Amino acid sequence: MSKIRVLGIDLGTTALKAVLSDGHRVIGSASAPVATRRPKPLWSEQAPADWWSALQAACADLSARHKADWRHVAAIGLSGHMHGAVLLKNGKPLRPCILHNDGRAAGEAAALNDRLPGHAAIAGVRAMAGFTAPKLLWLRSHAPALLAEADILLCPKDYLRFRLTGRHATDPVDASGMWLLDVAKRQWCPDIVAATGLHMRQLPEIRDGNTLAGTLTPAAARALRLPSGVAVATGTGDAAANTLGLGLVNEGDGVISLGTAAQIFVSKTRHVPAPVQNIHAFAHALPGLWFQMAAMLNGASPLAWAAALFAPHERIPALLKQVEKGLAEPSRLLFLPYLTGERTPNDDPAMRAAFMGLDASTGKADMLRATLEGIALSLADAYDVLTRTGTVPHILYAVGGGFRSALWARMIASALGREISVIPASETGGALGVARLARQALTGESNESVYGKPRKSSVIAPDPVLQARFETALPRYRALYQALRPIR
């Protein structure tokens, strides 16, 4: 067992990451960029062929740098961004994948909620524009022949697994994110499937994330420089993958993920829907486990946008030092970070970002501070809604590139009014999580043996001064959203 090596693949919105691991620690990692296309307002798409190219590039890098360990790879696990719609005919994509942050299907989401008013609790949350089912309704109206022609509907990571194994499958997390699942039963819901115009035969088999779903074909093995017959696990959607990398598989284990998007995720041992609050209540990758999640479309991405706009020739760490110098005084600005709309708690894909409080003395440091604070307030807004459902995580880890900033971590802890435990080098957490799924699928080891919690973390406590300011700012933040919503 000691020489087992597993490959974890995490398809993100901006890049594909791959880690070589023994299922417990990361031995090596590599990444390759993935391009997003926005051909029309509200649209967000990617070409599945680009995912395959990125996977090949990342594996070529890893195999070159870790030749000895690469020869011992025995299993592969996969994760990917959720809610994407990949329609295949004879194994070929019929169109680009419509992504999770695509807002074109808002009307279709509303129509599904009206048509199936009691199904929000069954599916785990109200239908939202970014989910797969509303996209299917949009395609039914705008490209009906294409929808009827498709052999199979897959999620992004499931397309990669199809390229690896030639077999169709999905896991309970991605199936939940399609808004086509009876979450408590972990089975496709015939009522919802029929409402989208899809047929049950066009949906893949649902398998737990820690099961084997196939083996590498000879062609895929050559492409990745691996032996034929390497096992491929079912894997899971990205929302759950990060938590597996952190070992959060017990009731009340929680994590904030701050990447391109943001999530607050808490593991549950039963299905606890809270559709009125727009909290996602989905099935987990492991049997007998579910989760609740607040999902925000705008995580660290507004900071990258603001830095590029207001200080294109300066590095973000230097900019953050300028921001920190001004923390002694309360901020004059409010920022709504909704560059791509929002899910929790507002379910408003058409809303866009806004600054309030600009005057002639406003500078770039003020704008960047407002951006950081606006995202912290959006997390506080969602966390408040989550805890009002009765779910209060007993521990709250923090992962993602945004938490590399100690300043931002302190802001977020203050906005939430609770301690958070920041995990170092957490950018590979999702890929490590599905590497663990692959090891478990291969060996049959127990959850306790595979999903260990981090040994090191930095506990960040709320700053009393900042916490008081955020408590004052949150009602103003909510009021600004309500004021702007009618004129968005």
N, C-alpha and C positions, 0 to 999 in steps of 0.2 A: 504493500500500500504506500510505502514512503516515497516511491519513485513515480507515483501517479502524478501526471500533469494534466491540467484542464485549461481550456481556453474559454474565457468569458468575453462575449461580444455585446456591446451596448450601443445601439444606433440612436444617437441624439439628433436634435433638430439641426444643429450646426456642424456636428462632427460625429464620426463613428470611432468609438474607443474599444480597444481590445487589450485584455490582460492575460498574461500567462501566469498560472497559479498552481498551487497544490491543493486548492480548495480552502486554505486557511490564510495564506499570505500572498501578496503580489510579488512575483519574481521579476516580471518585466511588463511594460505597457507601451502602447503605440496608438496613434490616432491619425485620422485622415479627414479632411473637411468634406462637408456635403452642402451643396448649393440649394437654396430655396428660391423659387420663382414666384413673383406676384404680378401676374399678367393683367389683373383688374383690381379695382378697390375691393377690399375684404377677402380677396383670394390669396391662398398660400398653398403651394404645391411643390412636390419633389418628384424626380424621375427615379423609379425603382432601380434602373440600371446604374445610377450613380451610387446607390447603396452597395451594390455588388462590387463596383470598382473601388470604393472606399475600403470595403472589407479585404479585398485582395491586397491593396496598398498597405494596410495596417499589418496584415499577416506577413507580407514580404519583409517589412521592417523588423517585426518581432523575430521571425525565423532566422534572419541574418544575424541578429545580435545575441540570440540565445539558442545556438544550434544544438547543443547537447540536450537541453531541456525540451526543445521542440520535438525531438525524436520520441519523447515519452508522452506526448499528448494523447490521451485516451478518450476524452469526451469534450464536447462543446456545449456551452449554454448561451442562450440568446435573450437579449432584452431590446426594447425599442420604444420610441415615442408612440403613444396610444392614440386611438380614435381614427387613425388613417384608413382610407378606403382604397384597397388595391384589388382591382377586378381583373381576373385572368381568363383568357381564352386560349386553350391549348398551351398553357404554360407561359403565355406572353401577356404583359400588361396591356389593357385596352386603352388606357389613358394615364396621365400622371396621377400620383397619389394626392388626394385632398387631405391636407394636414389638420392637426388638432387645433391650430390657431387660425383656421379659415372660418370666416364669418358669413359666408354667402347663404347658409341654410337656416338663418334665424326664423324666417317665416314658416319653413317646414317643421322646425322644432316646435313652434307654437301650435301648428296644426296637429302634430302628434300628441301634444299634451291635451289639446281640446278633444281629440278623437278617443284617446285612451286615458281619461282623467284618473282612473284608479291605479294606473300602472307605474306611477313614479315610485311608489314604495316597492313594487315588484322588481323594477329595474334598478333601484338603488338611488335614484335622483330623478328630477324632472329632465326631460329631453332638452339638450342644449345644442346650439348651432355647431359646436365643434365635434359633437359625437357622430358616430358613423351612420346611425339610422336616419337622421335628418338629411345627411348628404345623399343617401340612397333615394329619398323622396325628391331631392333636388334633381338628381340624375334622371329619375322617372319622368320628371316634367321637361327636362332640357335635352336628355339623350336616352329616350326610352328603349331604342333598339340596342344600345350598348349594354344597358342593365339586363335586358332579356338574353343577350348573347353570352354573358359571362358564365363560365363554368363554376367559378368559385370566388368568394369574397375572403380576402385575407387582410390581416393587420401587417404593418411594416416588418416587424421581426419575423412574422410567420412567412412572409415572402422570402426573406433570407434563408429560413430553414428549408423552404421548398427548393431553393436553388442548391442547398447543401445535400438534401436527401431525396428530392423528388416526391415528397409526401406532404399532404395537407393536414394541418392541425392548428389548434390554438389552445390557450390556457384560460383559466377562469378570470384572470385579471383583464386581459385584453378582451375577452368575451363580454365582461361587464362594461368595459368602456365603449363597446359597440352600441349600447342601449338596445340590445336584442336578447338579453339574458334574464331568466328568472333567477335572481341572485341567490335567494335562500336555497333553491333546489339545485343551483349550478347546472342548469339545463337551458337550452334555447327556449324562448317563450313564443309559442306559435302565433299568438294574437299580435304581438309586435312585428314578428317577421312578415306576417300577411299584410299588415298595415303599410309596410314599406314597399310592397310589391315584389319582394324577394321570395324565393322558394326554399324550403328547408334543405333541399338537395344542393343548394348553392353555398351552404355553410359548412365549415370544417368540423371535424371531431374535436370535442373539448377534452383535454387531458390535463391532469395536475402538472404543475410546473416542474416537479422533481421526478417525472417519468421519462423514459426513453421514447423518442418519437421517430427514430430512424438512424441510419448510418450514412456516412459520407459516400456519395457516388464516386466512381473513378474520376469523372471529369472535375468534380468539386475538389477532390483530394489533390489532383494535379494543380488546380488553381491556387490552393492554399498551401501547397508544398507539404502535405500531410499524407500518411498512408490511407489507402482505401479502408473502409470499414470502421473508422473512428465513430464512436457513438455520439449522437446529437440529442440533447435533452429538449423537452418541450419549451422550457424557459418561461418568461413572464414579461408583462408590460413594465415600463420604466418606473411607474409609481411604486411598485412593490419591490423591484430589483434593488433599489438603494437600501431598503430596510433589511433585506436579507444579507447584504454586505455588512450591515451593522449588527446583525443577530437579533433584530427586533421582532421576535415571533411569539411574544407573550402578551396577554391582556394588559393594555395600558402602556405598552412601549410606544414612544412617540418620536417623530423626527420632523424638523423643518428642512426642506431642500430648497436651496436658492441658486438655481441655474438660470437658463434662459427664461423659463417659467418658474413658478414656486408652488410648493405643496406643504401642507401640514398634515401628517399622516399618523394615525393611531391604530395599532393592531387590536382586533376584537375577536373573541371566541364565539360570537354569534352575529347574525345579520341585524344591524340596528339602523333602519332607514330614517332619514330626517329630511325629506324632500322639500319641506317648506323653507328650510334654512339653506337650500342649495348645497348641502353637504353630500358628498359622494359616499355611498355605503355599498362597497363592492366586495366580491369574493376575492380571497387571497390566492397566491400561487400554491400554497401548501394545503393539503386536505384538513378540514375542520377549522379553518381560520378565515376570518373576514377582516375588513378594515373600514374606518371612516376617514375621509380626507376632505380638507378644504383645498380647492385647486384655483390658483391664480395664474392668469395667462402672462403676467408681466412680473418676472423675477428680477434678475440682475440686468436684463437687456436694456431697460430704460437708462441705467447708469452708463452703459457703453454708448448708447445713443447720445446722451447729454454730453459726455466727455468728447465725443467726436465733433459735436456741434459747437460747443462753447470753448473747447481748448484742444483743437485737433493736433497740436504739435507738442503737447505735454503728456507725460505718463500719468496714469491714474493714481499710483501711490503718491506722487508729488502733489497731485491735485487734492488728495484726501488730507494731506498735511495742512494745506491751506484751509480746508473746511474745518479741521479740528481747531485751528486758531480762533475761529469765530464762535465756538460753542459756549463761551462765557455769557453771551447775550442770546435771548430768545430769537428764533427765526421770524422774519417778517413775512415769509412766503409759505404758501401751501401748494403742493403739487399732487394732482391726480395722475397716477402712473399708467393710465389705461391706453397705451399706444396701440394695443391690439384687442381692445375690448376687455371684458372681465367675466369670470364665472362666479366664484364664491366671493361675496355673498349676493352679488347683484344680478347675475345671469344677463349681461348686457353686452353682446358682441359688437354693437354699433357705437358704444361709448368710446370717446377718444380722450387723450391726455390734455391737461390744462394746468397752467400756473395762475395763481391769484396773489396779488400783493406787490406786483412789479412797480418800481418807481425809478426815477432818474439816477439813483445811487446804487441800484442793483448791479452786482458784478458776477463774474463767472463762478466764484466760490459760493456766492449766495444761491445761484441756480443749481449747482451740484449738491449743496447741502439739502436744498429743498427736494431734489430728486431722491437722495438717500432717505430722507425722512418720509417722503411720500410712499415709498415702497415699504418702509417699516410700519407706517400707518395702515397700509393695505393688509399687511400680515396681522396686525393687531385687530383690525376689523373682522377678518376671517376667523382668527383664534377666538374672539369673543363669541361669534356665532357658533363655533364648534363646541365650546365649553357649555353653552346654553342648552345643548342637546343632552347634557349629563356626562359627557366624555371629557375628563381632565387627565392628560397623560401624567403618569407618575415620574417619568423622566422624559426630557425633550432634547434629543441630540440635534445638532446643526451641521449640515453638510452642504457642499456645493461651492463653486468658485466665489460667490459673493461673500462667504465667511472667511476668506483670506484677509479681509479687512477687519482688524480689531475694532476700529471705530464703528464700522457698520454693525458688527456683532453686538457691541455695547448698546447701540441705538435700538436694535431689534429686541434685545433682552429688556430694555427699558420700556419700549412700546408695549410689549406683552406683559410686563410687570412680573416676570418670573425668570429664574435661572435657566440658561441653556448651556449645553455641553458641546463645545465645538470640537470636531474630529479633524486632526491634521491629515493632509493628503487624501481628502475624501472624494476627489474628482473621479476616482476609479471605483467608487462604491457600487455603482450599478453593475459594472462588468464583473466585479468580484462577487456580487450577489448571485449572478447567474452562473458563474464558475462554481459556486457552492452547490447550486441546484444540479449542475452537471455531475459533480463528484457524488452527491447523494444518489442521483439516478443510477450511477455506475456501481456504487458500493453498497447501497441500501443502509448506510449508517443512520443513526438517529438524529433528530433535530438538535439535540443537546450536543452531539459530537461535532456537528457541521457548522451550526450558526452561533458561533461565539460572539460576544459583545466586544467592542473595542477596549483595549487595555489602557489606552491613553486618551484623555480628552482635557480640554481647558474649560473650566466652569466660568461662565460669564454671568455676573450678577447685574441686576438693574442699577443704573446710576440714579440715585434719588432725585436729583435736580432734573435730569432728562425725563425720568418717569413722570414727574409732575407736569412737565411741559407737554408730553405726549397725551396725558389724560385730559388736558385742556384742549389740545389740538384735535383729538379724535372726533368729538362732536362737530367741530367746524369742518373737518374733512368730510364727514358724512353729509353735512348740510350743503357743502359745495357740490357734491355729486348730485344731490336731489335738485339743487337749483339749476344745474346745467343739463340734467337729463332731458327736459322737454325741448331743449334747443340744440341737441347734439347733431 
